[in-house]
Amino acid sequence: MSRPAHLGVRLALLALATVLVQTAALSQLSLLGATPDVAPLVVASVGLLAGALAGAVMGFGVGLLVDIALLQTLGITSLVYVIVGHWSGRIGESVRDPQTAALPLAAGALGTFVALTVFSLLQFLLGVEAPVSFELVRQIISTVLINTLLALPVHAAEWGQKAGERQRRPKGKRGAPVPYPPIATPELERLYRRLGNLLGMRPETIHKRVIQKLAQLPYSAVPIRNDVPNSIRGYIRERQEQFPGVSVERVYLRQYPRDHLAAQLLGYVGEISPDELKQRRNRGVKQGTIIGKAGLEYQYDRYLRGRDGAKVLKVDANGRFVSDEPVAEREPIPGRQLRLSLDLDLQASGQEALRQIGGGLPGAFVAMNPRNGQIYAMGSYPSFDPEELFVKPISQERFNALTSESVGAPLVNRAVSGTYASGSVFKPISALAGLDKGVITPEQVQNDPGCIDIGNPPVEKCNAKKTPYGAVDLRRSLTVSSDVYYYRVGLWLYSAGGQVLQKWAKKLGLGRSTGIDLPEERRGLIPGPEWRAEMNAKERKCRKTNKGRPCYVLDIRDYNPGDNANLAVGQGEVQISPLQIATAYSAIATGGRVPRPHLGMEILDRNGRLVQTIDPGSSRKVKIEKSWQDAIMDGLRGAASSDGGTSAAVFAGWPHDRLPVYGKTGTAETHVEGVAYDQSWYAAYVPHKAKPIVVVATVERGGFGAEKAAPIVRRILAKHFDLGEKLARPAADTSIRQAAD
């Protein structure tokens, strides 16, 4: 069925329903001394939302049905409603002009006034008994007032329709934000002003919240402010006649007593949106329900949400409550509790280290049990206070700001959603791929002159600061972080074929979901020939619609040896999250067991009794030869403890005899808006019988791995093993580095 046919069917059904409701029900009521008449309101609304033609057709149909139902002279009502529908449509069409800032007054007021006035005039001219009196004028005014109030959700719906259309357009093509409709009547504006003076809010702010809410759920109660002081609640209750339509209700709010602690992990709650109502996971959830929106609140929403209570109250014909005693009542059911694997002291220590040592730069860290994937701590900077932002109503503008990179995007959990070039922390994965393919052995020695040429024409690729390391084997290559060694590994693996490097990266958890119980995790990217071919196809397709000009999806070329060499040192288009690095290092440390990271442990009832143990899923097994593992772990231990190790200065004074650190620095060369900077990385494993740990930290624009990320990891490790403040800090000055990463 075509779109016009669909519209015609919908208008016919709406016209029939309008006349039935008006004649069978509303005509029996009396409000403010007048009978409600929604017919002109519906006709005006159709014209406003669907256009002049649809409004006129709707007016003719409704008028004809009204005349038939009331046994009136056919045509009079149709003529009146055609005028209402047509001119409402013309107003609506002028509003859609982007140059027009003003919006029409309430459709109900305009449509009702025109309909009643013209209808009375026509009856008078035709000689129908219709005395012009004060009572007639009073009835017209009362009916206009009623329909003005009923029309507010119509304006909200129109605004919501336009705002939704704008939001569905691609970014960069959405145009200016849709302006809010004006406050419909002076009485409503005075109400907003009185209420705003009490609550410390601007009338415009209250109006925006009303429009936003009614656009989602017409005729619903609109929360204006939570956590209102007792004095203000009492003032409104005692002067209810000054605040018509305003009620004071008790609601239950989330409490987040630890401010910023684990904010991105916990997530936040909010009212379910129209799009969320359509999702399968929310089947049976009613509009207006508060649900988990992010983090663990989202992941375990069905356990944490509980069920709302309800009261049924009796009202009279004027909408006033007959009694405060409910006719029926349903008690709320509290949600269940979730026990996590987090160590709150370690979480707090990690977040403080990230903020302090990171110097206010964006970054993230992960601390995990490598055997079973339990997350001890996970943090991202900058952070936010969930109670401050989401327990109270928050504007869309404020929410957008919290996801903007200009302020550090505090809502983004960089530990799982931040994907970056990883730099040299990728090298153990390259070592495994080279060993598996046989292009290197643990004892094979290469000469590292500091730089080598790659490609044709040749491009010079060097170690940091062009430092030559001379004869290096696998162990030494990790200890001093020889880029030249791994450039060669990448080239040899490319020549050997089979994409072994890409396969090993994905086997260890890179470029794929780790399966953590957080909804925001990004897969990242391990580039290879197939990915490059896909990007080439997108660029070619884009150029066809861009008059042949480059779209800069990516330069069109094949995946080449230089790309593989870059990947082997964690550079190029590779995109990896801190959690993925933690998972890969856990697999290497345990000899091939790839854990499934998780936070949720148990579901408890309101009294703390066990309801369900959460099964995160089993670990995957990857075959890693014992000799390969030994060589890699020796190199990582040397990096943190031996002369020339890239992080030996950071871990000077550390008790290596009882708590050996197997660590790797990383310095990723990154460009943001054409500006080059170094991203600091560090990954470490410390074995322990009772509480082994893998810690990964990264700091954007943080410089070399030993400058910021490694000291953050040391602080976290010291807290985990209760070593005290003295051992939490390096004994050496890390600003003077022993070696380049």
N, C-alpha and C positions, 0 to 999 in steps of 0.2 A: 504494500500500500504506500502511495506517495505521501510526502510530507504534508501537502495541503489537505489530502484526504484524512490523514491522522488528525490534523488540527480541527477539521470540520466535525469529526466524530466526537472529539473531546469537548468542543464547544456545545454540541447538541446535548451531550450528557450533563454538562455543567448547567446549561439552561434549564433542563428538566428538573435537576436536583434543586436548583435555586428556587424555582416556582413551588415545588412540593414543600420545601422547608418553610418558605415564607407563608404560604396559604394554610398549611396544616399545623404549624407550630408557632412561628414568630408572631403571626397575626393575633394570637390569643394572649400575648404578653403585653405588659405596660411598663415602660421604663421612662423615668423622668416625665411622666404624664403623657407619653406618646407611644405609638406602636412602632417597634423597630421595622425598618424596611431595607433589607439587604440587597434587593434587586438592583437599584441604581448603583450600589457599591460594587457589586459583581460586574456589572456592565462596564463601569468606569475602570475597574481594575484590568479587565480583559483588554480594553482599548489602550491603557497605559503600558501594559506588558507586551501585547501582541500587535499593536498598530491600529490605525484608523479603520481600515477595512474590516478587520476581525471584530473591532469594537462595534461598528455599525451593524454587522451581521448578528452579533450577539444581542445587541439592543433590540433589533427587529424580532428575533426569536423569543427572547424573554417577554417582550411586550405582548406578542401574539398569544403566548401561553397564559399570561396573566389575564388578558381580556377573556380568553376562553374559560379559564377557571372561575372567574368572578362574574361571568355572563354580562360583560360590559360591551359597549360598542367597539367592534373590531377596528383596530388601526390607531386609536388615540394613544394608547400606551406605547405601541410600537414606534410611533413618530417621536414621542418624547425620548425614549431610550436610544433610538438611532442617533439623535442629536447628542446625547450624553456619551455614547460609545465612540462616535466619530471624533468629537472634539477632545476627549480624553486621549484618544490615539494620536491626534495631532500634537498634543502636549508631550506625550511620551516620545514621539519621534524627534521633537526638538531637543528633548533632554539627551537623546543619544548622540547629538552633535558634540564632538569633543571640545569645540570652542565654547559651548554653552555651560557656564558654571552653575547657574541657578537651576534648582529642581522644582517641580510643581508642588503646590500645597497638597494636603492629604486628598487622595482620590475620593474618599468617602464624602468629605465635606463638599467638594466641588460638584461631584456627580449627584449627590442627594439634593443639594440646593437647586441646581438647575432642573432636575427632574420634578421635584415637588412644585417649584414655582411655575414652570412651563405647563405642567399638568393642570394646576389650578387655573391658570390663565385660559387654557384651551377650554376647560369645562365652562368657565364663565362666558367666553365668546360664543360657545355652542349652545348656551342657554341651559346647560345642565345645572341643577340646584347645587350651588357651591358658594354659600355666603362668605364674603370677605369680612373677616372679623379678627379681633385680637386673638381669639382662641386658635384660629387657623395659623396666624403668624407664630404663636407660641409653639404649636405642634411642629411647624416647619423647623424652627430653631432647635427644638429638642431632638428631632430626628437627625438633623445635621450634626449636632453634637455627638449623638450616639455613634453615627457612622464615621465621624472623624476619629473617634477612639478606636473603632474597629479597623480603620484603614491603616493604622500605624504598621501592623505586620505586613500589609501589602507593600508599603514603601521599603520595609526591611527586606522583603523577598526580592523586590526589584534590584535593590542594592546588592544583595547576595548573589543574584543571578549574574549581574555585570561583573562583580568581583571574582566570581568563579570562572567566568569566561576569560577574564584577564589572566588569572592564575594558570589556566591551562595552556596559554600561549607560551612559546619558548622564551627563555630568558633573553633579554635584550630586545624583544619585540612586544613587550607587554604594554608599553606606553605608560602614561601617567596613571597613578592610583585612582580608582573610582571614588569621586567625592561622596561624602555622606549626604543623605537628604536633610533638609533643614528641619528644625523642631516645628511640628505641625501647627501648634496653636500657642498663643500667648500664655494661656493657662498652664500648658505643659511646660513652657519655658520657666514660668514662675515656680512651678513645683520643683523642677531640676535645680533652680537657683537656691531655693530654701533647703533642699536636701544637700546640695553641694556645700553650703555654708556650714552645715553640721558635720559633714564627713571630711571636710578639707579637700573637696574635689571641684573641678571646673564643671559647669553645666554641660559644656561640649563633650567632656570626657564621659559623663553619665550617658549622654545621648548616644555616643558611639557604642558603648557597651550594650545599650538596649537594642540598637540596630543590628549589631553583630549577633546577638543571641536570638533575636526574632527571625533573622535570616535563616538560622539553622532550625529553629523550632517555634513556629508562629504560636502566639497566645500562651507561651510558657512563662513561668516566673523567671525574672532576670536578676541574678545576683549582682549587686552593685559593689558591696564591700564586705569582706569578712573581718573577723576579730574586732568588732565594734565595741567601744567601752560601754559599761553598764549605764552610765549617765545618759549617753545618746540614745541607747535602746529605750530607756524609760521615757525620755523626752518625746520620742516619736509615738510611743504607745499612748501617752497621756494626751497628745494633740493629734489624734488620728485624722480629725477633720481637716487639718492643714496638710496632710500627706495622703490624699486619696490614692489607693492602689499600691501604697507602700506598706509592706509587712516586715516584721522582725521575726526571723525564724532561727532555730538552732540547727546547726550543721556540724558534722564531724570532719575534722581536718587532719591531714598527715602532720606529724611532728618529726623534724630532723634535728635532734638535739646537738649534733656534732658539727654544725655549720658546713664548711667546705669538705669535710672528711669523706672521701670515697664518693663524692657527689656524682661524678659521671658513671660510676658503677651502679649506684642506687637508682639513678634516673629520676623521673618525676611523674606526676599524675596530672590529668586534666579531663575536661569533659569530652566525651566521645564525639567525633566529627561525623558529618554525613558520609564521607568516604570510608571512614572506619566502620560505620554501621553496615556497609556492604561486604566487609571482609568475613570470610568463613569463620575465623577464630572468634568473632564477636556475634555469632548467631545467637539470638535470644536476648541480647543486651539491648536495653531500651535507650532511646534518645534522652540525653540529659544525664546519663550515668557517668560517674567519674571512673576512669580506667587508667591503667599504666600506659605511659606514652613513650618511655625510653628506659634503657638500662634494665636492671633486675625488676623494677616495677612493671615493665612491659613483659619481660620474659616469663615471670611467674604471676601474672595478673589474675589468672583464674583461681589461684590459691589465696592471694592477698586481698582481693577486692571485697569478698563477702557479698551480702545482699542488703539493699536499702530497705529501710522500714517505710511504712505508708500509713496515712490517716485519711479517712473519708469524713468530711464535715458537711453539715446541712446548711444551705443558704436559702434566703427568700428570693422573690422575683427581682429585687433590686441588687442582688449579688452580695447582700450583707449576711454575715454568719448568724444563724439562729441561736447557736450555742457553741461554747468552746469544747463541749464534750463530743468526741468523735462518734459517728455512727458505726464505723468499723475501724479496726486498727491492726497493723501487722508489725511485729517487733523486728528491728534490724538484726541481721546475723553478722557478727564480726568476722573479718577475714582471718586467715590462718597466719602463722609465723613462719619465717624462713631462716634457717640457721646456715651461716656461710662459713667458708674456709678461711676468711680473712683474719689476720692478726692485727687488731686495731692499733696496737703500739707500733708495730712495724709499718703499718699504713701511714700513720701520722709522721713517723720519722722519715719515710720515703718522700712524702709530699713536702715536708719542710726542707729536706736536702735538695729536692728538685727546684724548689722556689729560691732557696738561698744560694746554692752553688751555681744553679743555672742563671743567676743574675736577672731574673724576671723574663728570660727568653722562653718561648714555647718549647715544650718537651714532654716526655713520658717515661715511665719505668714499669717494669713487670718483675715480680718476685714469685717464683713458682717451685713447687716440689717436682723435681724431674722424674721421680718414680711413678707418681699417680696423677700428676697434672693439677693438683690442688693449688689454687692461687692464694699465696700468703698476703700479697699486697699488689695493688695496681693503681697508678696515679697518672694524671695528665694536668699540665699547667698551660694556661690559666684555668682556674676552676670557678665554681659558683656556689651560692647557698640555695639549695632547693626550696627551703621554707620561705625565704625572702622573695623568691621569684615566682613560685608556682602554687603556693598555698593561697596567696591572694591573686585576684585577677591581674593578668598581664596583657599589655597591648601587643598587637602584631608587630608594631614598630620596635618595641623592646625585645621581642622574641627574635626578630630578624637581626638585631644588633648582636645578640648573644651567639649567633652562628656566623658572624662576619669575621673574616681574617684580620680586618683592620683593628679589632680589639682582641685578637688572639683566639677567637671562636671558643669561648669557655665551655659551651655545651658539647663540643666534640671531644670524644675520648680518643686521644692520639695513640694510646697503647694498642687499640684494636682498629681504629678508623684511620689513623695516620699512616700512610704508606710512603716510603722514601727510598732513595738509593741508600744502600747500607754500608758502602765502603768495605773496608778490610775485614769486618766481622763475617763477610761472606766466604772468606778464603778457606776455612775448614770444609765447606761444602765442595768447593772446587778441588780440594785435595782428595776427597773421597771419590769424586768423579774420575780424576786422573788415575788414582790407584785402581779403580774398578776396570777402567779401559786399558790399563797397562802402559799408559804413556809416561808414567813416573813410578818409582819405587821409593820406599822410605829411605833407602841408603843412597840413592842416586844423587850425585853432586852436580850442580850447575854453577857456572860463573856468572855473577851478577855485577856488570860494569856500571850500574846506576841508570843506564838508559839503553833502549833498543829501538830499532826502526820497525814499524809495522805498516804493511800495505804497499800499494803501488799507485801513485807515487808514495814514497815512504813518509810516515808520520812518526816523529820521535815520541816515545812513551817512556816515562821515567819514574823512579821512586820519588817519594817526597824529598824535596830539597836536592834531588839528583844524587842522593847518597849511594856510593857503591858498597856492596856487602861482600864482594869476592865470592869465594867458594861457599855455597849454601846447599844443604840437603833439606828434606821436608821439614824436619824439626826446626832447623835454624830459620827456614823461610817464614814460619809462623812466629817464632820468637822475635825476629827483627822486622817482620811484616814486609817482606820483599815483594814489591809489585812486579818487578821484572820476572821473577820466578813464575808468578801466576799469569802474567800476560802470555808467557810461553805455554803454560798448561792450557789456557783457553784456545790458543792457536792450534796446538796439537790435537785437542779434542775436536775442534772444527774439522780438521783434516781427516780424523778417524771416522767421522760421520756418526749418525745414530742419535744426535742430540743428547748425549750422555749427561752433559752438564745440566741441561734443563730437566731431565728425568730425575736426577739426584736431588735437585732443588725441590721439586714437587714431592718426591718421596719423603723428604724430611719436613714437609709442611709449609713450604714457601709457594706463593702464587696460588694458594687454595685456602678454603676455610679450615680453621683449626677445630671448629665445632664447639667453641666456648659458648656458654649460656648467656650471651649478650647479643642483642639484636643488631648492633651497629657494626659488626665486624666486616671489614673489606677484604676481598680476596688478594688484592695486590696483583703483581705482574712479573712473570719470568719471561722475558722476550726470547723469541726464536723465529725460525723461518715462517711458520704458519701465522704467527701474530703479525709479522712484517707484511706478509701477503695480504692479510685482512686490512691492515692500515692503508696499504697501497690502493686497494679496491675502494675504500672509503674516500680517499683523496681524489681518485679519478671520478667517482660518482659526484662528489661535491663540485669539482671543476666544471662538470657539464652544466650545472645550474648557476655557475659563477662566471659565465662567459669565458671559460678557459683559464681564468686567473687562478693562481695557487690559493688553496684554502688553509694551508699549513696544518692540516691534520697530522701530516708527517711527510718528509721528503720521500719521493717515489724512488725506491731502489730495493735491491735484494738484501737479505740478511747476509752479512759477510764476515770474514775472519776477525776483522777489527771489532765487530759487535760482540763476538764471543770472547775476545780478549778483555773487553771492557766488563762483560758480565762476570768473568772469573775473578775480578777484583771488586765486584759489587758496584759498578758504575754503569753509565748508560741509561737505558729506559727502565731498568729494574725498579720495582716498587714493592717494598717489604715493610711489614709492621713490626714493632718491638715484640709483640706476642709471638709472631711467627719465628723470629730469631730465637726467642726463648724456647720454643718448641723444638727447633732444629738442634740447638745445643743440648737440650735434654736427651734427645735421641742419640747423639754422639756420646754423651756422658754415660748413658746406660747401656751402650753396646748395641743400639738399634731399636729400642722400644720408643715409639713415637707416642707420647701421652696425649690424651684429650683434655685440654685445659678446662677447668670448671670452678665455679664459685659456690653454687648451691650444694648443700650437703643433706639437709633434712627438712621436711615439712612438719611443723608442730601445731597442735591446736591452741586455743586461747589460754589453756592452763599449762602449756609447756609439755604436753604429752606427745610422744612420737606418733605421727600419722603415716608418714611415708619416708623411706630412704630414697634419695635421688640417685639414680644410676646414670653416670655421665657417659657410659659407653666404654668399651674396652680399648686398650691401646693397640696401635698398629705395629707390626714387626717388620723391620728392615734389616737385611743381612749386611752386617759390617764385620769384616774380618778382624780378629783380635789384634793382629800386627798393625793393621791400619789405625785402629782406635788408639793403640799404645803410642804410635808415632805422633798422631795429632795431639793427644793429650799431653805428651812430653813437650811439644812445641808451645802449647798454650800455657803450661806451667812455667816454662822458661820465660815467656813474655811477661809474666807477673812477678818473677822472682830472681832471674839471672841477669848478669851483666849484659847490657845491650837490649834487654827486653823493653818493649814499648811502654809497658805500664809498671816497670820495676820501681821507678821513683814514686809512683802513687802508692804502692804497697810496701814501701820501705818501713820497717818496724812492725810489720804484720807478723803474727805467729804462724809462719809457714809450716813449721814442724808438725803442729797438731791440726791446723786448718789450712791446708794447701789451696791456693787460688789458681784455677785454670782460666785465664782471661785473655781477651782479645780486644784491642782497640780498633776503631774504625773512623776514618775521616772521609765523608762523602762530599764530593764536589757537586754543588747544587746551584741552580740559577733561579732566581725569582724576579720576574719582570726585567730580565736582562742583566741583573746584578748577580755576580758570582759570590758565593760564600761557602764555608765549610761547615758541615753538620757533624757534631760530635757523637760518637757511638762507643759503647762498651758492653761486652757480654762476658759473664763470669759464671763459673761453676765451682762450688765448694762441697766436697763429699762429707757426709756425716752419717753415722749409724742411725740416729733418731730423726734428724731433720736436715737432710740434704737440701741444697737450694741452687737454683739458677736465677741470676739477676741480669736484666738487660735495661740499659738506660740510653736515651738519646736526647740531645738538645739542639734545636734548630739554631743555626748560625752560632753554634757553640765552639767552633774551632776544632783543633785536633782532639782525638778521642781521649787522650790523657789529660786534657785541660779541664773539661767539665764532666763528661759522662763517667769516666773512671772514678773520680772522687765521690760522685753521687753513689755509685755502686759500693765503694768501700764503706761509706756511711751506713748504707742499708745492711751490708753484711755484718758490720760491727754490732748493730742493733739486734739482728737476728740471733747472733751468738752471745749476746749480753757481754760484750767486751769492754764496755764503758766508753766515756767520751774521749779519753786519751787515744785509744786505738782506733777511734772512728775517723781520725784525721791523719793524712800522710805525714810521715816524719821528715820527708824531703820537700823541697820547693818544686811543685809540679810545673811552675812556669818556666823552669829550665829543664827541658826534656832530654832524656838520655838518647832517644832515638826517634826517628820519624815513623808515623804509622804508615 
